[in-house]
Every structure is written in C-alpha cells, then in structure tokens.
Amino acid sequence: MKFNAGCWRLGPVALVTVTSLPSACATVSSDPVIEVCPPVVEYNSAEQALVATEIESLPESFLTVGWLADYSLLREQVRTCGS
C-alpha cells in the first residue's frame, strides 16, 4: 500500500460536499420580496381616553399593563412598516 493511499478516500467525500453546497442555495427564490404590512386599527379620542382611564386605575403589577406596553410597541412598528 502506498503512503498516500488514505488521501484518495477523502476525494469522493470532498467532491460530494463541494458539489452539494451550491445546490443548497437553489431553493432561495430570486423574486423580489414584497413587504406586506398589516393594517393598524385607529381608535377615536373618546375610546383612547376611556382606555387610558381604565389603565391608570390598574395596579402597576397587573400583567395586562406590561402586555399593553408590548402592544403599543407592536402598533408603532406596524405603522413604520410601510414607510
């Protein structure tokens, strides 16, 4: 057996690896990405005032207060989505 006989076994493995790498990218579409932003429901000032009063009456440890802060951030992100 020659000294370099073991090196030939790596050839087919390397060849399969190298030829499969470009095919991994073949599943990616080259079509342009169309950004779709969901609509933001607008609330009138009377509804906003009523909700603000209700939120102020809740204890700060109330879980809903934190959720509403997250919802507010999400609404702001959606507003800027299309701009």
C-alpha positions as CSV (number, residue, x, y, z in Angstrom):
1,M,0.0,0.0,0.0
2,K,1.3,3.4,-0.9
3,F,1.9,6.1,1.7
4,N,-0.8,8.4,0.1
5,A,-3.5,5.7,-0.3
6,G,-5.6,7.2,2.6
7,C,-5.8,10.6,0.9
8,W,-7.7,9.2,-2.0
9,R,-10.6,8.2,0.3
10,L,-11.2,11.9,1.1
11,G,-11.6,12.8,-2.6
12,P,-15.1,11.5,-3.1
13,V,-16.3,12.9,0.3
14,A,-14.9,16.3,-0.6
15,L,-16.3,16.2,-4.1
16,V,-19.8,15.4,-2.8
17,T,-19.5,18.2,-0.2
18,V,-18.3,20.8,-2.7
19,T,-20.9,19.9,-5.3
20,S,-23.8,19.9,-2.8
21,L,-23.0,23.4,-1.4
22,P,-24.2,25.4,-4.4
23,S,-27.4,23.3,-4.6
24,A,-28.3,24.5,-1.1
25,C,-28.8,28.0,-2.4
26,A,-31.0,26.8,-5.3
27,T,-34.1,26.8,-3.0
28,V,-33.9,30.5,-2.5
29,S,-36.1,32.5,-4.7
30,S,-34.7,35.4,-6.7
31,D,-38.1,37.1,-6.9
32,P,-38.2,40.5,-5.2
33,V,-39.6,40.4,-1.7
34,I,-42.9,42.3,-1.3
35,E,-43.3,43.7,2.1
36,V,-46.8,43.2,3.5
37,C,-47.8,45.3,6.5
38,P,-51.0,44.6,8.4
39,P,-53.4,47.5,8.8
40,V,-53.4,49.4,12.1
41,V,-56.8,49.9,13.6
42,E,-57.3,53.5,14.5
43,Y,-59.2,54.4,17.7
44,N,-61.1,57.7,18.2
45,S,-60.1,60.0,21.0
46,A,-63.1,59.1,23.2
47,E,-62.1,55.5,23.2
48,Q,-58.4,56.3,23.8
49,A,-59.4,58.5,26.8
50,L,-61.6,55.8,28.3
51,V,-58.9,53.1,27.9
52,A,-56.3,55.4,29.4
53,T,-58.5,56.0,32.5
54,E,-59.0,52.2,32.8
55,I,-55.3,51.5,32.6
56,E,-54.4,54.2,35.1
57,S,-56.8,52.5,37.6
58,L,-55.0,49.2,37.4
59,P,-52.2,48.3,39.8
60,E,-48.7,48.6,38.3
61,S,-48.1,44.9,39.0
62,F,-51.1,43.9,36.9
63,L,-49.9,41.8,34.0
64,T,-52.1,43.5,31.4
65,V,-50.2,46.8,31.8
66,G,-47.0,45.1,30.5
67,W,-48.9,43.5,27.7
68,L,-50.4,46.8,26.6
69,A,-46.9,48.3,26.5
70,D,-45.8,45.5,24.2
71,Y,-48.9,46.0,22.1
72,S,-48.2,49.7,21.8
73,L,-44.7,49.0,20.6
74,L,-46.0,46.5,18.1
75,R,-48.5,49.1,16.7
76,E,-45.7,51.6,16.3
77,Q,-43.6,49.0,14.4
78,V,-46.5,48.2,12.1
79,R,-47.1,51.9,11.4
80,T,-43.5,52.3,10.3
81,C,-43.5,49.1,8.3
82,G,-44.9,50.6,5.2
83,S,-43.0,53.9,5.2
